[in-house]
Amino acid sequence: MHTIELFGIPIYRKMLEGSGLDIVQKELFEACDSVKFAQNRHWTSNTHELSENPFNECILTKNECNNFLRHLDFCIKQYLNTLPNSEVSNNLSKHPNYRITASWFTKTKKGQHAHLHSHGDADIAGVYYVQSNNQDGELSLRNPNVMLQSNYVMSMINPDKLIMPEVGALYLWPGMIEHQTATNKTDHERISLSFNIRFNSFMDQE
């Protein structure tokens, strides 16, 4: 006898390495150097800093980060291809008709963190780590079943999945999943790239 864990949330991880990493890193650092960072005035004073106009434009296309965009496209196709084998997922993985609704850089200095939030109606939310010392604040993904914690069995399940930042790592997950980052307790500035992705309806793909 054994326990089967059903209703899992698909989280995708891809490490970029070698010459591909060098090319993407150079491109993203050039884009990052061209933007100004500031804290959101509506948030608390210890939250991270964001590039300008973070949720209303795609900084990747604006700065022509074509190498990263190709890498992201490859990852999206792989992600879709790992979903349950069905006509819909197979068709989407071969011909993903999507758009990046927003992308932005985040800078997290010592003493800063990201509050618990989700990416709203995005089909996929994602992050890529541009700069990190692997100890400057882990990403915490919140189990959407956290509201069931009053149940004795469910209370034994850890509501959060911790992910340590690592340069070259890209993660994708369903956009409604709440997440946050721990406070950066080091003197190192973490820089990450976040993005939101929306798909056209399956019927529009034909």
LOTIKE-632358 format. One line per 3 residues: number of its first residue (from 0); their letters; for each residue x, y, z of N, C-alpha, C, O, CB. Coordinates in nm, 3 decimals. Glycine has a CB too. Layout:
N
NUM = a = X Y Z X Y Z X Y Z X Y Z X Y Z  ...
//
This chain:
206
0 = mht = 0.085 -0.120 0.000 0.000 0.000 0.000 0.089 0.125 0.000 0.194 0.129 0.064 -0.096 0.000 0.124  0.044 0.226 -0.073 0.117 0.351 -0.070 0.021 0.465 -0.099 -0.088 0.444 -0.152 0.233 0.350 -0.171  0.063 0.585 -0.065 -0.020 0.704 -0.086 0.012 0.765 -0.222 0.128 0.782 -0.258 0.003 0.808 0.025
3 = iel = -0.092 0.798 -0.297 -0.077 0.864 -0.427 -0.109 1.012 -0.410 -0.217 1.047 -0.363 -0.169 0.798 -0.536  -0.017 1.096 -0.447 -0.041 1.241 -0.436 -0.097 1.291 -0.568 -0.027 1.296 -0.669 0.090 1.317 -0.399  -0.224 1.330 -0.566 -0.293 1.377 -0.686 -0.303 1.529 -0.687 -0.267 1.596 -0.590 -0.433 1.314 -0.696
6 = fgi = -0.353 1.583 -0.797 -0.381 1.726 -0.811 -0.255 1.811 -0.793 -0.258 1.915 -0.728 -0.488 1.769 -0.710  -0.145 1.766 -0.851 -0.021 1.841 -0.841 -0.022 1.966 -0.927 -0.098 1.976 -1.024 0.096 1.753 -0.881  0.062 2.063 -0.892 0.078 2.187 -0.967 0.206 2.175 -1.051 0.313 2.154 -0.994 0.083 2.312 -0.871
9 = piy = 0.198 2.189 -1.184 0.318 2.174 -1.268 0.410 2.296 -1.258 0.374 2.406 -1.299 0.277 2.152 -1.414  0.528 2.274 -1.203 0.630 2.378 -1.193 0.747 2.337 -1.281 0.800 2.226 -1.268 0.675 2.401 -1.044  0.787 2.425 -1.371 0.893 2.394 -1.468 1.024 2.463 -1.427 1.023 2.577 -1.382 0.851 2.439 -1.611
12 = rkm = 1.135 2.391 -1.442 1.267 2.447 -1.414 1.362 2.413 -1.529 1.366 2.299 -1.576 1.323 2.393 -1.280  1.439 2.513 -1.572 1.538 2.492 -1.678 1.663 2.572 -1.645 1.656 2.693 -1.623 1.481 2.532 -1.817  1.777 2.503 -1.642 1.904 2.571 -1.619 1.971 2.602 -1.753 1.983 2.514 -1.838 1.997 2.484 -1.531
15 = leg = 2.013 2.725 -1.769 2.088 2.766 -1.888 2.235 2.763 -1.852 2.277 2.819 -1.751 2.044 2.909 -1.937  2.315 2.697 -1.936 2.456 2.678 -1.904 2.543 2.702 -2.028 2.493 2.717 -2.139 2.479 2.537 -1.849  2.674 2.705 -2.005 2.769 2.714 -2.115 2.763 2.845 -2.192 2.735 2.950 -2.135 2.747 2.602 -2.209
18 = sgl = 2.791 2.837 -2.321 2.795 2.957 -2.405 2.658 3.022 -2.416 2.648 3.144 -2.429 2.848 2.923 -2.544  2.553 2.940 -2.412 2.417 2.996 -2.416 2.391 3.088 -2.299 2.328 3.192 -2.314 2.315 2.885 -2.418  2.438 3.048 -2.182 2.424 3.131 -2.062 2.499 3.262 -2.079 2.447 3.369 -2.046 2.474 3.057 -1.937
21 = div = 2.622 3.256 -2.129 2.703 3.377 -2.146 2.635 3.477 -2.238 2.634 3.597 -2.210 2.841 3.340 -2.200  2.579 3.427 -2.348 2.513 3.516 -2.445 2.390 3.583 -2.384 2.371 3.703 -2.398 2.473 3.436 -2.572  2.308 3.504 -2.316 2.186 3.558 -2.255 2.221 3.655 -2.143 2.159 3.760 -2.131 2.098 3.444 -2.201
24 = qke = 2.319 3.620 -2.059 2.357 3.707 -1.949 2.405 3.843 -1.999 2.367 3.947 -1.945 2.467 3.641 -1.865  2.488 3.844 -2.102 2.538 3.970 -2.159 2.421 4.055 -2.207 2.416 4.176 -2.183 2.636 3.942 -2.275  2.329 3.992 -2.275 2.213 4.063 -2.330 2.126 4.122 -2.219 2.083 4.237 -2.228 2.129 3.968 -2.416
27 = lfe = 2.100 4.043 -2.115 2.013 4.089 -2.007 2.080 4.196 -1.921 2.013 4.290 -1.877 1.971 3.972 -1.920  2.209 4.185 -1.897 2.279 4.287 -1.820 2.280 4.421 -1.895 2.267 4.527 -1.834 2.423 4.243 -1.788  2.294 4.415 -2.026 2.289 4.538 -2.106 2.152 4.602 -2.095 2.140 4.724 -2.082 2.323 4.509 -2.253
30 = acd = 2.046 4.520 -2.101 1.911 4.572 -2.086 1.888 4.627 -1.946 1.826 4.732 -1.929 1.808 4.464 -2.117  1.939 4.556 -1.847 1.922 4.596 -1.708 1.992 4.728 -1.680 1.941 4.811 -1.605 1.976 4.487 -1.614  2.108 4.748 -1.740 2.184 4.871 -1.718 2.115 4.993 -1.780 2.147 5.106 -1.745 2.324 4.856 -1.777
33 = svk = 2.023 4.970 -1.871 1.957 5.081 -1.940 1.830 5.129 -1.870 1.768 5.226 -1.915 1.923 5.041 -2.081  1.791 5.062 -1.760 1.666 5.099 -1.693 1.693 5.158 -1.555 1.800 5.138 -1.497 1.574 4.977 -1.681  1.595 5.231 -1.506 1.601 5.287 -1.371 1.516 5.201 -1.278 1.408 5.156 -1.316 1.554 5.434 -1.369
36 = faq = 1.565 5.179 -1.157 1.492 5.101 -1.059 1.434 5.191 -0.950 1.495 5.291 -0.912 1.584 4.995 -0.996  1.316 5.155 -0.902 1.254 5.229 -0.794 1.156 5.139 -0.720 1.104 5.044 -0.777 1.182 5.355 -0.847  1.133 5.168 -0.593 1.034 5.094 -0.517 0.894 5.143 -0.552 0.875 5.260 -0.584 1.061 5.108 -0.366
39 = nrh = 0.798 5.053 -0.545 0.659 5.090 -0.565 0.613 5.171 -0.444 0.619 5.123 -0.331 0.568 4.964 -0.586  0.567 5.291 -0.467 0.532 5.381 -0.356 0.410 5.333 -0.277 0.383 5.383 -0.168 0.506 5.521 -0.409  0.336 5.238 -0.332 0.219 5.185 -0.263 0.254 5.066 -0.174 0.169 5.019 -0.097 0.113 5.144 -0.365
42 = wts = 0.377 5.018 -0.183 0.419 4.904 -0.103 0.500 4.950 0.017 0.532 5.068 0.028 0.500 4.805 -0.187  0.532 4.858 0.107 0.611 4.892 0.225 0.755 4.926 0.185 0.800 4.889 0.076 0.610 4.777 0.327  0.825 4.995 0.272 0.957 5.048 0.240 1.066 4.940 0.230 1.176 4.968 0.183 0.998 5.150 0.343
45 = nth = 1.036 4.820 0.273 1.136 4.713 0.268 1.111 4.614 0.154 1.165 4.503 0.156 1.138 4.638 0.400  1.030 4.653 0.057 1.009 4.566 -0.060 1.113 4.596 -0.167 1.181 4.699 -0.164 0.866 4.585 -0.117  1.124 4.505 -0.262 1.227 4.515 -0.365 1.203 4.632 -0.460 1.099 4.697 -0.454 1.234 4.385 -0.445
48 = els = 1.299 4.657 -0.547 1.289 4.763 -0.647 1.256 4.702 -0.783 1.296 4.590 -0.814 1.420 4.845 -0.653  1.183 4.778 -0.864 1.139 4.731 -0.995 1.186 4.825 -1.104 1.210 4.943 -1.080 0.986 4.719 -0.998  1.201 4.771 -1.225 1.229 4.856 -1.339 1.105 4.939 -1.372 0.996 4.909 -1.323 1.274 4.772 -1.462
51 = enp = 1.122 5.042 -1.453 1.014 5.134 -1.482 0.895 5.066 -1.551 0.912 4.976 -1.633 1.065 5.248 -1.569  0.775 5.112 -1.516 0.651 5.064 -1.579 0.647 4.912 -1.585 0.629 4.855 -1.693 0.637 5.123 -1.720  0.664 4.845 -1.471 0.689 4.700 -1.472 0.576 4.612 -1.522 0.603 4.509 -1.585 0.722 4.657 -1.336
54 = fne = 0.452 4.647 -1.498 0.343 4.554 -1.527 0.264 4.591 -1.653 0.161 4.530 -1.682 0.249 4.548 -1.409  0.312 4.691 -1.727 0.237 4.739 -1.842 0.313 4.735 -1.973 0.261 4.775 -2.077 0.192 4.879 -1.817  0.437 4.686 -1.970 0.513 4.674 -2.094 0.607 4.556 -2.084 0.633 4.504 -1.976 0.590 4.804 -2.123
57 = cil = 0.658 4.514 -2.198 0.751 4.401 -2.204 0.891 4.456 -2.224 0.927 4.501 -2.333 0.713 4.301 -2.319  0.970 4.452 -2.118 1.105 4.507 -2.126 1.194 4.420 -2.216 1.296 4.467 -2.267 1.167 4.518 -1.985  1.155 4.295 -2.236 1.232 4.205 -2.322 1.223 4.245 -2.469 1.325 4.250 -2.539 1.183 4.062 -2.306
60 = tkn = 1.102 4.274 -2.515 1.087 4.316 -2.654 1.133 4.461 -2.672 1.188 4.496 -2.777 0.941 4.302 -2.700  1.112 4.543 -2.571 1.154 4.683 -2.579 1.305 4.693 -2.597 1.354 4.780 -2.669 1.111 4.759 -2.453  1.379 4.604 -2.532 1.526 4.606 -2.541 1.581 4.501 -2.637 1.702 4.476 -2.640 1.585 4.584 -2.403
63 = ecn = 1.493 4.440 -2.715 1.531 4.343 -2.817 1.621 4.232 -2.761 1.728 4.203 -2.814 1.601 4.413 -2.932  1.574 4.172 -2.652 1.647 4.061 -2.590 1.612 3.931 -2.662 1.550 3.842 -2.604 1.615 4.050 -2.438  1.652 3.922 -2.787 1.607 3.813 -2.873 1.663 3.677 -2.833 1.595 3.576 -2.850 1.647 3.843 -3.016
66 = nfl = 1.783 3.673 -2.779 1.839 3.545 -2.736 1.760 3.488 -2.619 1.730 3.369 -2.615 1.986 3.560 -2.697  1.726 3.575 -2.524 1.645 3.526 -2.412 1.505 3.489 -2.459 1.448 3.390 -2.411 1.638 3.631 -2.300  1.448 3.566 -2.550 1.313 3.536 -2.599 1.309 3.400 -2.667 1.211 3.327 -2.654 1.267 3.646 -2.696
69 = rhl = 1.415 3.364 -2.740 1.420 3.231 -2.803 1.431 3.123 -2.696 1.369 3.017 -2.707 1.540 3.222 -2.900  1.510 3.150 -2.593 1.522 3.053 -2.483 1.388 3.037 -2.411 1.349 2.925 -2.379 1.631 3.099 -2.383  1.319 3.146 -2.387 1.189 3.140 -2.321 1.088 3.064 -2.406 1.009 2.986 -2.352 1.138 3.282 -2.292
72 = dfc = 1.090 3.086 -2.536 0.998 3.015 -2.625 1.023 2.864 -2.617 0.928 2.785 -2.612 1.014 3.065 -2.770  1.150 2.825 -2.617 1.185 2.683 -2.605 1.133 2.626 -2.473 1.078 2.516 -2.471 1.338 2.665 -2.614  1.149 2.701 -2.365 1.104 2.654 -2.234 0.952 2.643 -2.226 0.900 2.548 -2.167 1.155 2.748 -2.125
75 = ikq = 0.882 2.737 -2.285 0.735 2.732 -2.285 0.687 2.607 -2.357 0.595 2.539 -2.311 0.676 2.858 -2.351  0.748 2.577 -2.471 0.710 2.457 -2.547 0.739 2.331 -2.466 0.657 2.239 -2.463 0.785 2.452 -2.681  0.853 2.327 -2.402 0.887 2.212 -2.318 0.787 2.197 -2.202 0.742 2.087 -2.172 1.030 2.225 -2.264
78 = yln = 0.756 2.308 -2.140 0.662 2.308 -2.027 0.528 2.251 -2.069 0.472 2.164 -2.001 0.645 2.450 -1.972  0.476 2.300 -2.180 0.346 2.252 -2.229 0.353 2.104 -2.264 0.255 2.030 -2.247 0.301 2.333 -2.350  0.467 2.062 -2.315 0.482 1.923 -2.357 0.485 1.826 -2.240 0.465 1.706 -2.258 0.608 1.908 -2.439
81 = tlp = 0.510 1.877 -2.120 0.512 1.791 -2.001 0.373 1.773 -1.940 0.354 1.690 -1.851 0.606 1.847 -1.897  0.277 1.851 -1.986 0.142 1.842 -1.932 0.075 1.713 -1.981 0.123 1.652 -2.076 0.058 1.966 -1.972  -0.035 1.671 -1.917 -0.101 1.545 -1.955 -0.121 1.532 -2.106 -0.156 1.629 -2.173 -0.235 1.533 -1.885
84 = nse = -0.098 1.413 -2.157 -0.104 1.389 -2.301 -0.248 1.401 -2.352 -0.331 1.313 -2.330 -0.048 1.249 -2.334  -0.275 1.511 -2.418 -0.408 1.534 -2.474 -0.393 1.610 -2.604 -0.287 1.666 -2.633 -0.500 1.611 -2.374  -0.499 1.613 -2.682 -0.495 1.682 -2.810 -0.465 1.830 -2.790 -0.393 1.890 -2.870 -0.627 1.665 -2.884
87 = vsn = -0.521 1.887 -2.684 -0.501 2.030 -2.659 -0.357 2.061 -2.625 -0.296 2.148 -2.686 -0.593 2.078 -2.547  -0.299 1.990 -2.525 -0.163 2.019 -2.482 -0.062 1.988 -2.591 0.036 2.061 -2.606 -0.130 1.941 -2.357  -0.083 1.882 -2.668 0.009 1.848 -2.776 0.008 1.955 -2.884 0.114 1.993 -2.935 -0.028 1.713 -2.836
90 = nls = -0.110 2.003 -2.919 -0.121 2.105 -3.022 -0.058 2.235 -2.975 0.011 2.303 -3.052 -0.267 2.128 -3.060  -0.082 2.270 -2.848 -0.025 2.394 -2.794 0.127 2.387 -2.787 0.194 2.486 -2.816 -0.082 2.422 -2.656  0.182 2.271 -2.749 0.327 2.260 -2.736 0.397 2.272 -2.871 0.512 2.315 -2.877 0.364 2.129 -2.669
93 = khp = 0.328 2.232 -2.978 0.386 2.242 -3.112 0.369 2.383 -3.170 0.458 2.434 -3.238 0.322 2.139 -3.205  0.255 2.444 -3.142 0.224 2.577 -3.198 0.169 2.668 -3.090 0.052 2.706 -3.095 0.124 2.565 -3.315  0.251 2.704 -2.991 0.201 2.788 -2.882 0.173 2.931 -2.928 0.266 3.005 -2.962 0.300 2.790 -2.766
96 = nyr = 0.048 2.968 -2.930 0.007 3.102 -2.972 -0.011 3.186 -2.846 -0.118 3.187 -2.786 -0.125 3.098 -3.057  0.095 3.254 -2.806 0.093 3.328 -2.681 0.153 3.467 -2.700 0.211 3.498 -2.804 0.169 3.250 -2.572  0.138 3.547 -2.597 0.205 3.677 -2.596 0.255 3.705 -2.455 0.194 3.662 -2.357 0.111 3.789 -2.644
99 = ita = 0.364 3.775 -2.446 0.418 3.818 -2.318 0.350 3.950 -2.284 0.378 4.053 -2.346 0.575 3.832 -2.322  0.262 3.948 -2.188 0.185 4.069 -2.156 0.267 4.170 -2.076 0.239 4.290 -2.081 0.060 4.031 -2.078  0.367 4.122 -2.004 0.454 4.213 -1.928 0.581 4.139 -1.891 0.580 4.018 -1.871 0.381 4.266 -1.800
102 = swf = 0.690 4.214 -1.881 0.815 4.160 -1.828 0.892 4.275 -1.765 0.887 4.388 -1.813 0.900 4.089 -1.939  0.964 4.245 -1.657 1.032 4.351 -1.583 1.148 4.292 -1.502 1.150 4.173 -1.471 0.933 4.425 -1.490  1.242 4.379 -1.468 1.353 4.341 -1.383 1.320 4.376 -1.237 1.249 4.473 -1.209 1.484 4.412 -1.427
105 = tkt = 1.371 4.295 -1.147 1.358 4.319 -1.003 1.495 4.319 -0.940 1.577 4.231 -0.966 1.267 4.213 -0.937  1.520 4.419 -0.856 1.646 4.427 -0.782 1.613 4.419 -0.633 1.536 4.499 -0.581 1.726 4.558 -0.816  1.674 4.322 -0.565 1.648 4.301 -0.423 1.777 4.323 -0.345 1.869 4.241 -0.351 1.590 4.159 -0.397
108 = kkg = 1.782 4.432 -0.271 1.900 4.466 -0.193 1.888 4.409 -0.051 1.785 4.351 -0.015 1.920 4.620 -0.188  1.993 4.427 0.027 1.993 4.379 0.166 1.875 4.440 0.243 1.853 4.561 0.239 2.126 4.414 0.235  1.801 4.354 0.312 1.687 4.400 0.391 1.556 4.407 0.314 1.453 4.442 0.371 1.717 4.532 0.448
111 = qha = 1.559 4.375 0.184 1.439 4.383 0.102 1.383 4.244 0.072 1.454 4.144 0.078 1.468 4.457 -0.029  1.253 4.239 0.041 1.186 4.113 0.010 1.072 4.141 -0.087 1.047 4.257 -0.122 1.133 4.044 0.139  1.004 4.036 -0.130 0.882 4.051 -0.211 0.765 3.995 -0.131 0.771 3.882 -0.082 0.895 3.977 -0.350
114 = hlh = 0.659 4.075 -0.117 0.543 4.032 -0.040 0.466 3.922 -0.115 0.487 3.900 -0.234 0.451 4.151 -0.012  0.379 3.854 -0.044 0.299 3.747 -0.104 0.204 3.806 -0.209 0.130 3.900 -0.181 0.219 3.671 0.005  0.208 3.748 -0.330 0.126 3.798 -0.439 0.112 3.691 -0.546 0.180 3.588 -0.540 0.186 3.928 -0.499
117 = shg = 0.026 3.714 -0.642 0.016 3.628 -0.759 0.025 3.716 -0.883 0.029 3.839 -0.872 -0.117 3.546 -0.759  0.028 3.655 -1.000 0.033 3.731 -1.124 -0.102 3.734 -1.194 -0.111 3.735 -1.317 0.139 3.673 -1.217  -0.206 3.734 -1.112 -0.341 3.758 -1.159 -0.389 3.661 -1.265 -0.389 3.540 -1.244 -0.351 3.894 -1.212
120 = dad = -0.428 3.715 -1.381 -0.489 3.632 -1.485 -0.387 3.577 -1.584 -0.426 3.526 -1.689 -0.594 3.713 -1.559  -0.258 3.587 -1.554 -0.156 3.530 -1.643 -0.171 3.378 -1.647 -0.186 3.314 -1.543 -0.012 3.571 -1.597  -0.165 3.321 -1.765 -0.168 3.175 -1.777 -0.039 3.115 -1.721 -0.041 3.011 -1.654 -0.187 3.132 -1.924
123 = iag = 0.073 3.181 -1.749 0.201 3.139 -1.695 0.271 3.260 -1.636 0.277 3.366 -1.698 0.289 3.071 -1.804  0.324 3.243 -1.516 0.414 3.342 -1.458 0.552 3.278 -1.453 0.565 3.156 -1.446 0.366 3.387 -1.314  0.655 3.361 -1.458 0.788 3.302 -1.457 0.894 3.396 -1.405 0.873 3.517 -1.395 0.825 3.258 -1.593
126 = vyy = 1.009 3.339 -1.373 1.123 3.418 -1.327 1.251 3.356 -1.381 1.263 3.234 -1.395 1.126 3.426 -1.172  1.347 3.442 -1.411 1.482 3.400 -1.451 1.579 3.477 -1.363 1.564 3.598 -1.345 1.510 3.427 -1.606  1.679 3.407 -1.308 1.773 3.472 -1.218 1.896 3.520 -1.295 1.974 3.441 -1.348 1.816 3.375 -1.105
129 = vqs = 1.911 3.652 -1.298 2.021 3.715 -1.370 2.145 3.725 -1.281 2.257 3.702 -1.327 1.981 3.855 -1.419  2.123 3.759 -1.154 2.234 3.777 -1.061 2.192 3.729 -0.922 2.089 3.771 -0.870 2.280 3.926 -1.056  2.273 3.641 -0.863 2.242 3.588 -0.731 2.366 3.521 -0.673 2.451 3.471 -0.746 2.124 3.488 -0.737
132 = nnq = 2.375 3.522 -0.540 2.481 3.447 -0.472 2.426 3.320 -0.409 2.494 3.255 -0.329 2.547 3.534 -0.365  2.302 3.284 -0.446 2.233 3.163 -0.399 2.189 3.171 -0.253 2.133 3.075 -0.200 2.323 3.044 -0.418  2.214 3.283 -0.188 2.177 3.298 -0.047 2.103 3.428 -0.021 2.084 3.467 0.095 2.299 3.291 0.040
135 = dge = 2.061 3.498 -0.128 2.004 3.631 -0.113 1.851 3.631 -0.115 1.789 3.726 -0.164 2.054 3.720 -0.224  1.790 3.525 -0.061 1.645 3.522 -0.045 1.578 3.423 -0.137 1.574 3.443 -0.259 1.587 3.658 -0.069  1.525 3.313 -0.080 1.463 3.210 -0.161 1.323 3.250 -0.206 1.256 3.331 -0.141 1.459 3.079 -0.085
138 = lsl = 1.280 3.191 -0.317 1.145 3.206 -0.367 1.056 3.103 -0.299 1.093 2.986 -0.290 1.140 3.192 -0.522  0.941 3.145 -0.253 0.846 3.055 -0.187 0.716 3.053 -0.265 0.647 3.154 -0.276 0.822 3.100 -0.040  0.681 2.935 -0.319 0.556 2.916 -0.391 0.452 2.861 -0.294 0.477 2.761 -0.226 0.574 2.821 -0.514
141 = rnp = 0.335 2.924 -0.288 0.232 2.886 -0.193 0.138 2.781 -0.251 0.084 2.798 -0.360 0.153 3.009 -0.150  0.120 2.672 -0.178 0.027 2.567 -0.219 -0.114 2.626 -0.225 -0.161 2.680 -0.125 0.032 2.446 -0.120  -0.183 2.616 -0.340 -0.318 2.674 -0.350 -0.419 2.604 -0.260 -0.529 2.655 -0.239 -0.367 2.668 -0.492
144 = nvm = -0.382 2.487 -0.205 -0.472 2.417 -0.113 -0.453 2.462 0.031 -0.499 2.395 0.124 -0.450 2.268 -0.123  -0.385 2.575 0.051 -0.357 2.622 0.186 -0.486 2.648 0.264 -0.486 2.641 0.387 -0.273 2.747 0.181  -0.596 2.678 0.194 -0.722 2.705 0.262 -0.779 2.580 0.329 -0.874 2.587 0.407 -0.823 2.762 0.165
147 = lqs = -0.720 2.464 0.298 -0.768 2.338 0.355 -0.689 2.300 0.480 -0.702 2.188 0.529 -0.758 2.227 0.252  -0.607 2.391 0.533 -0.522 2.359 0.646 -0.599 2.328 0.774 -0.541 2.272 0.868 -0.428 2.473 0.671  -0.727 2.363 0.779 -0.807 2.330 0.897 -0.836 2.179 0.905 -0.874 2.127 1.010 -0.940 2.408 0.896
150 = nyv = -0.817 2.110 0.792 -0.831 1.964 0.789 -0.706 1.901 0.847 -0.595 1.943 0.816 -0.857 1.914 0.645  -0.724 1.799 0.933 -0.611 1.737 1.004 -0.506 1.683 0.907 -0.386 1.705 0.927 -0.660 1.625 1.095  -0.550 1.611 0.803 -0.456 1.553 0.707 -0.384 1.664 0.630 -0.262 1.661 0.617 -0.530 1.459 0.609
153 = msm = -0.461 1.762 0.580 -0.401 1.867 0.500 -0.307 1.955 0.582 -0.214 2.015 0.527 -0.510 1.952 0.438  -0.330 1.964 0.713 -0.244 2.046 0.799 -0.103 1.989 0.809 -0.011 2.060 0.849 -0.305 2.058 0.938  -0.084 1.862 0.773 0.047 1.800 0.778 0.129 1.825 0.651 0.246 1.790 0.645 0.033 1.651 0.802
156 = inp = 0.067 1.885 0.551 0.134 1.911 0.424 0.191 2.052 0.424 0.120 2.148 0.452 0.037 1.892 0.305  0.319 2.063 0.393 0.384 2.194 0.390 0.318 2.281 0.284 0.314 2.243 0.167 0.536 2.180 0.361  0.265 2.398 0.323 0.194 2.482 0.225 0.285 2.551 0.126 0.237 2.602 0.024 0.114 2.585 0.296
159 = dkl = 0.415 2.555 0.152 0.506 2.629 0.066 0.614 2.539 0.007 0.658 2.442 0.069 0.571 2.742 0.144  0.656 2.574 -0.116 0.768 2.508 -0.182 0.879 2.611 -0.197 0.861 2.712 -0.264 0.726 2.448 -0.322  0.994 2.585 -0.136 1.104 2.680 -0.139 1.198 2.651 -0.256 1.234 2.537 -0.281 1.181 2.677 -0.008
162 = imp = 1.237 2.758 -0.326 1.328 2.748 -0.440 1.443 2.844 -0.418 1.423 2.964 -0.401 1.254 2.778 -0.574  1.564 2.791 -0.418 1.681 2.876 -0.400 1.719 2.942 -0.532 1.725 2.874 -0.635 1.799 2.795 -0.343  1.746 3.072 -0.532 1.785 3.140 -0.656 1.921 3.091 -0.706 2.011 3.064 -0.627 1.789 3.291 -0.635
165 = evg = 1.933 3.081 -0.837 2.058 3.035 -0.898 2.071 3.098 -1.036 1.979 3.089 -1.117 2.062 2.879 -0.907  2.182 3.160 -1.063 2.204 3.227 -1.192 2.182 3.129 -1.306 2.239 3.019 -1.307 2.345 3.288 -1.200  2.100 3.169 -1.403 2.072 3.084 -1.519 1.948 2.999 -1.503 1.907 2.933 -1.599 2.188 2.997 -1.547
168 = aly = 1.888 2.998 -1.385 1.769 2.915 -1.363 1.643 2.991 -1.405 1.625 3.107 -1.370 1.759 2.873 -1.215  1.558 2.922 -1.479 1.429 2.977 -1.522 1.319 2.888 -1.467 1.327 2.765 -1.478 1.421 2.988 -1.677  1.216 2.948 -1.410 1.101 2.875 -1.356 0.973 2.927 -1.419 0.956 3.047 -1.442 1.096 2.888 -1.202
171 = lwp = 0.881 2.834 -1.446 0.748 2.867 -1.496 0.645 2.798 -1.409 0.666 2.686 -1.363 0.732 2.824 -1.646  0.531 2.866 -1.385 0.422 2.807 -1.307 0.291 2.877 -1.343 0.294 2.986 -1.400 0.451 2.818 -1.153  0.177 2.816 -1.312 0.048 2.881 -1.339 0.040 3.015 -1.267 0.076 3.025 -1.150 -0.069 2.789 -1.296
174 = gmi = -0.008 3.117 -1.337 0.000 3.253 -1.286 -0.078 3.281 -1.159 -0.050 3.379 -1.091 -0.045 3.345 -1.388  -0.177 3.196 -1.126 -0.258 3.225 -1.008 -0.192 3.178 -0.879 -0.243 3.206 -0.770 -0.393 3.161 -1.021  -0.078 3.107 -0.889 -0.009 3.058 -0.769 0.054 3.176 -0.694 0.132 3.252 -0.751 0.099 2.953 -0.807
177 = ehq = 0.020 3.190 -0.567 0.078 3.296 -0.487 0.224 3.261 -0.453 0.259 3.145 -0.436 -0.004 3.318 -0.359  0.307 3.364 -0.444 0.447 3.343 -0.413 0.505 3.468 -0.348 0.446 3.576 -0.353 0.525 3.306 -0.540  0.621 3.452 -0.288 0.690 3.562 -0.223 0.839 3.528 -0.216 0.878 3.414 -0.242 0.632 3.590 -0.081
180 = tat = 0.921 3.626 -0.182 1.063 3.597 -0.161 1.102 3.638 -0.020 1.052 3.736 0.035 1.150 3.670 -0.267  1.194 3.561 0.036 1.243 3.591 0.171 1.332 3.715 0.168 1.383 3.753 0.062 1.319 3.470 0.229  1.350 3.775 0.282 1.435 3.893 0.294 1.580 3.860 0.259 1.635 3.761 0.306 1.426 3.952 0.436
183 = nkt = 1.639 3.944 0.177 1.780 3.930 0.143 1.862 3.976 0.264 1.862 4.095 0.298 1.817 4.012 0.015  1.932 3.885 0.326 2.010 3.918 0.446 2.158 3.933 0.414 2.240 3.945 0.505 1.990 3.811 0.552  2.192 3.931 0.288 2.333 3.943 0.248 2.358 4.082 0.190 2.264 4.159 0.168 2.370 3.833 0.144
186 = dhe = 2.485 4.113 0.165 2.522 4.242 0.105 2.514 4.237 -0.048 2.545 4.335 -0.115 2.663 4.283 0.148  2.473 4.124 -0.101 2.467 4.104 -0.247 2.331 4.146 -0.301 2.229 4.118 -0.239 2.496 3.956 -0.282  2.329 4.211 -0.415 2.204 4.251 -0.480 2.159 4.141 -0.576 2.230 4.106 -0.670 2.222 4.385 -0.555
189 = ris = 2.041 4.088 -0.552 1.985 3.989 -0.643 1.909 4.060 -0.754 1.832 4.153 -0.727 1.893 3.889 -0.567  1.931 4.017 -0.877 1.857 4.071 -0.992 1.785 3.956 -1.061 1.846 3.856 -1.096 1.952 4.146 -1.092  1.657 3.971 -1.079 1.578 3.869 -1.147 1.492 3.933 -1.255 1.468 4.054 -1.255 1.490 3.792 -1.046
192 = lsf = 1.448 3.851 -1.345 1.361 3.894 -1.455 1.230 3.818 -1.443 1.229 3.695 -1.442 1.428 3.869 -1.595  1.120 3.890 -1.434 0.988 3.826 -1.423 0.907 3.854 -1.549 0.929 3.953 -1.618 0.912 3.877 -1.297  0.811 3.765 -1.576 0.729 3.783 -1.696 0.595 3.713 -1.680 0.581 3.615 -1.607 0.802 3.728 -1.820
195 = nir = 0.496 3.768 -1.750 0.360 3.712 -1.755 0.328 3.672 -1.898 0.361 3.743 -1.993 0.257 3.814 -1.702  0.263 3.556 -1.912 0.231 3.502 -2.045 0.084 3.467 -2.052 0.030 3.406 -1.960 0.318 3.378 -2.076  0.020 3.506 -2.161 -0.120 3.471 -2.185 -0.130 3.397 -2.318 -0.064 3.432 -2.415 -0.210 3.597 -2.186
198 = fns = -0.215 3.292 -2.320 -0.239 3.216 -2.442 -0.370 3.258 -2.505 -0.466 3.291 -2.435 -0.238 3.065 -2.413  -0.375 3.255 -2.638 -0.503 3.268 -2.706 -0.580 3.139 -2.684 -0.521 3.036 -2.652 -0.484 3.298 -2.858  -0.709 3.144 -2.701 -0.789 3.024 -2.680 -0.748 2.916 -2.778 -0.698 2.945 -2.887 -0.940 3.056 -2.694
201 = fmd = -0.771 2.791 -2.739 -0.732 2.677 -2.823 -0.803 2.684 -2.958 -0.746 2.645 -3.060 -0.765 2.544 -2.753  -0.925 2.731 -2.959 -1.001 2.737 -3.085 -0.935 2.835 -3.183 -0.945 2.817 -3.305 -1.147 2.780 -3.057  -0.867 2.938 -3.130 -0.802 3.035 -3.217 -0.677 2.980 -3.281 -0.623 3.041 -3.373 -0.770 3.159 -3.141
204 = qe = -0.629 2.865 -3.232 -0.503 2.811 -3.282 -0.519 2.738 -3.414 -0.421 2.710 -3.482 -0.444 2.719 -3.180  -0.641 2.706 -3.450 -0.662 2.625 -3.570 -0.677 2.713 -3.694 -0.696 2.661 -3.805 -0.786 2.535 -3.553
//
